[in-house]
Every structure is written in structure tokens, then in C-alpha cells.
Amino acid sequence: MRSILPDGYELDDDSDRIDREAVHLYLSGESYWAAGRPREVMDELIASAARIVGLYAPDGRQVGVARVVSDGHTVSYLADVYVLEEARGRGYGLALVRCAVDHPSIANTKFILHTRDMHRLYAKLGFGAPDERMMERWPSR
Ligand SMILES: CC(C)(COP(=O)(O)OP(=O)(O)OC[C@H]1O[C@@H](n2cnc3c(N)ncnc32)[C@H](O)[C@@H]1OP(=O)(O)O)[C@@H](O)C(=O)NCCC(=O)NCCS
């Protein structure tokens, strides 16, 4: 589904519209969490996403993405959220994440995410610090 944002920007959850090359370029080249992620891995993650939402500029270029992994019933994970610098600071990041997580197909699941410094953004959408029941297991290196 598409939704129109101020100044002609647009959100679209059509995974076929995702510019896979642009996603790979940003995430593997510029993000702190997916540096060096191979293109074929990125393509697989996009293909298997429960939701992948693109943010598009008025000229049609993709300028942001958010990806959700989910089992559809119990748990979802929000990942790979970014907005290119040219479009930041105008509320699009918040709209992008809201569109990714507030969807009937995953509405009843609990959501998990990791962030280094964007806690304020996610707090606006109901995310909070984990309680004592939460545990994590990271891959050994
Ligand atoms: C995070 C990101 C997607 C936000 O996109 P954006 O379009 O600039 O965000 P918005 O304009 O919708 O801002 C929404 C809220 O996010 C928070 N926020 C935005 N930029 C922030 C920053 N630099 N530092 C801390 N909080 C920030 C604020 O709470 C802001 O609301 P406020 O202006 O009312 O305080 C964008 O800055 C980005 O792509 N950063 C680099 C990649 C990244 O860190 N991704 C998130 C990984 S968890």
C-alpha cells in the first residue's frame, strides 16, 4: 500500500519496488550495523522479509527503507532502518518506521530491535527498554 507524505514523498510496502542495489549500497557501505554485508545476503533478506517499506522522493528515487522479520503471530524484529541524509529531519523516518510496524499482518506480535543511538525515535512508537525476562544470544566470532 502507498501513502503520501508532505512535499511529494511517498511510502510504499511493495517489495518488488525496492531498489535492491541502493539498499545494498547504503547498508554495506555506510551503516554501522551491516558494513560489508554481501549483496546476495541482502537480496535474501529482502526476499524473506515479512514487510519491507521504501521511502521514495518526488522524483521516484528510493531514499529510505525499513525491514521487518516476523513469524506473523508472536514475534517481529525491526531491522535495517535508514533515511538518506538528504531527506532526514523532516519526520519521514518516523513515518517509515510507523508504516513498517503498524500493520494488521503483524499487529499482535511483540517487536524487538537494536539501536545504538535512535532510542528517541523508537520510543515515539511504543518501544521501551527490555525488562529482566529478555535474553540475547549473539553468534561467536
Ligand atoms: C534514524 C533515521 C532513519 C531517522 O530518520 P529521520 O527522517 O531523520 O527521522 P525523523 O525526522 O522522522 O525524526 C524522528 C525522531 O527521530 C529522532 N531522531 C532523529 N534524528 C536523530 C538523531 N540524529 N539523534 C537522535 N535522535 C534522532 C528524534 O526523536 C526525532 O523526533 P524529534 O525531531 O521530534 O525529536 C536517520 O537519521 C538515519 O537513517 N540515520 C542513519 C542510519 C541509522 O542510524 N538508522 C537507525 C538504526 S537503529
The ligand as an SDF file (V2000), in Angstrom:
LIG
                    3D

 48 50  0  0  0  0  0  0  0  0999 V2000
   17.4210    7.1670   12.0990 C   0  0  0  0  0  0  0  0  0  0  0  0
   16.9090    7.8580   10.8590 C   0  0  0  0  0  0  0  0  0  0  0  0
   16.2110    6.8180    9.9840 C   0  0  0  0  0  0  0  0  0  0  0  0
   15.8920    8.9290   11.2830 C   0  0  0  0  0  0  0  0  0  0  0  0
   15.3190    9.4480   10.0920 O   0  0  0  0  0  0  0  0  0  0  0  0
   14.7340   10.9370   10.0460 P   0  0  0  0  0  0  0  0  0  0  0  0
   13.8760   11.0220    8.8400 O   0  0  0  0  0  0  0  0  0  0  0  0
   15.8200   11.9110   10.1860 O   0  0  0  0  0  0  0  0  0  0  0  0
   13.8510   10.9320   11.3750 O   0  0  0  0  0  0  0  0  0  0  0  0
   12.6410   11.9220   11.7280 P   0  0  0  0  0  0  0  0  0  0  0  0
   12.8580   13.2390   11.0790 O   0  0  0  0  0  0  0  0  0  0  0  0
   11.3700   11.2130   11.4470 O   0  0  0  0  0  0  0  0  0  0  0  0
   12.8160   12.0790   13.3020 O   0  0  0  0  0  0  0  0  0  0  0  0
   12.0170   11.3530   14.1790 C   0  0  0  0  0  0  0  0  0  0  0  0
   12.6480   11.2920   15.5290 C   0  0  0  0  0  0  0  0  0  0  0  0
   13.8450   10.5250   15.4770 O   0  0  0  0  0  0  0  0  0  0  0  0
   14.7350   11.0020   16.4610 C   0  0  0  0  0  0  0  0  0  0  0  0
   15.9660   11.4320   15.8040 N   0  0  0  0  0  0  0  0  0  0  0  0
   16.1130   11.8350   14.5120 C   0  0  0  0  0  0  0  0  0  0  0  0
   17.4110   12.1170   14.2490 N   0  0  0  0  0  0  0  0  0  0  0  0
   18.0740   11.8890   15.4130 C   0  0  0  0  0  0  0  0  0  0  0  0
   19.4350   11.9880   15.8000 C   0  0  0  0  0  0  0  0  0  0  0  0
   20.3880   12.3990   14.9400 N   0  0  0  0  0  0  0  0  0  0  0  0
   19.7640   11.6510   17.0640 N   0  0  0  0  0  0  0  0  0  0  0  0
   18.8290   11.2220   17.9380 C   0  0  0  0  0  0  0  0  0  0  0  0
   17.5280   11.1160   17.6310 N   0  0  0  0  0  0  0  0  0  0  0  0
   17.1530   11.4450   16.3870 C   0  0  0  0  0  0  0  0  0  0  0  0
   14.0770   12.1450   17.1520 C   0  0  0  0  0  0  0  0  0  0  0  0
   13.3680   11.6580   18.2710 O   0  0  0  0  0  0  0  0  0  0  0  0
   13.0850   12.6160   16.1170 C   0  0  0  0  0  0  0  0  0  0  0  0
   11.9960   13.2740   16.6130 O   0  0  0  0  0  0  0  0  0  0  0  0
   12.1080   14.8020   17.1100 P   0  0  0  0  0  0  0  0  0  0  0  0
   12.7020   15.5730   15.9730 O   0  0  0  0  0  0  0  0  0  0  0  0
   10.6830   15.1510   17.3930 O   0  0  0  0  0  0  0  0  0  0  0  0
   12.9660   14.7560   18.3330 O   0  0  0  0  0  0  0  0  0  0  0  0
   18.0550    8.5740   10.0620 C   0  0  0  0  0  0  0  0  0  0  0  0
   18.6520    9.5430   10.8990 O   0  0  0  0  0  0  0  0  0  0  0  0
   19.1330    7.6220    9.5810 C   0  0  0  0  0  0  0  0  0  0  0  0
   18.9810    6.9860    8.5550 O   0  0  0  0  0  0  0  0  0  0  0  0
   20.2510    7.5560   10.3230 N   0  0  0  0  0  0  0  0  0  0  0  0
   21.3850    6.7080    9.9130 C   0  0  0  0  0  0  0  0  0  0  0  0
   21.0410    5.2340    9.9950 C   0  0  0  0  0  0  0  0  0  0  0  0
   20.5170    4.8480   11.3640 C   0  0  0  0  0  0  0  0  0  0  0  0
   21.0740    5.2190   12.3960 O   0  0  0  0  0  0  0  0  0  0  0  0
   19.4170    4.0660   11.3480 N   0  0  0  0  0  0  0  0  0  0  0  0
   18.7770    3.6050   12.5610 C   0  0  0  0  0  0  0  0  0  0  0  0
   19.4500    2.3920   13.0490 C   0  0  0  0  0  0  0  0  0  0  0  0
   18.6760    1.8240   14.5490 S   0  0  0  0  0  0  0  0  0  0  0  0
  1  2  1  0
  2  3  1  0
  2  4  1  0
  2 36  1  0
  4  5  1  0
  5  6  1  0
  6  7  2  0
  6  8  1  0
  6  9  1  0
  9 10  1  0
 10 11  2  0
 10 12  1  0
 10 13  1  0
 13 14  1  0
 14 15  1  0
 15 16  1  0
 15 30  1  0
 16 17  1  0
 17 18  1  0
 17 28  1  0
 18 19  1  0
 18 27  1  0
 19 20  2  0
 20 21  1  0
 21 22  1  0
 21 27  2  0
 22 23  1  0
 22 24  2  0
 24 25  1  0
 25 26  2  0
 26 27  1  0
 28 29  1  0
 28 30  1  0
 30 31  1  0
 31 32  1  0
 32 33  2  0
 32 34  1  0
 32 35  1  0
 36 37  1  0
 36 38  1  0
 38 39  2  0
 38 40  1  0
 40 41  1  0
 41 42  1  0
 42 43  1  0
 43 44  2  0
 43 45  1  0
 45 46  1  0
 46 47  1  0
 47 48  1  0
M  END
$$$$
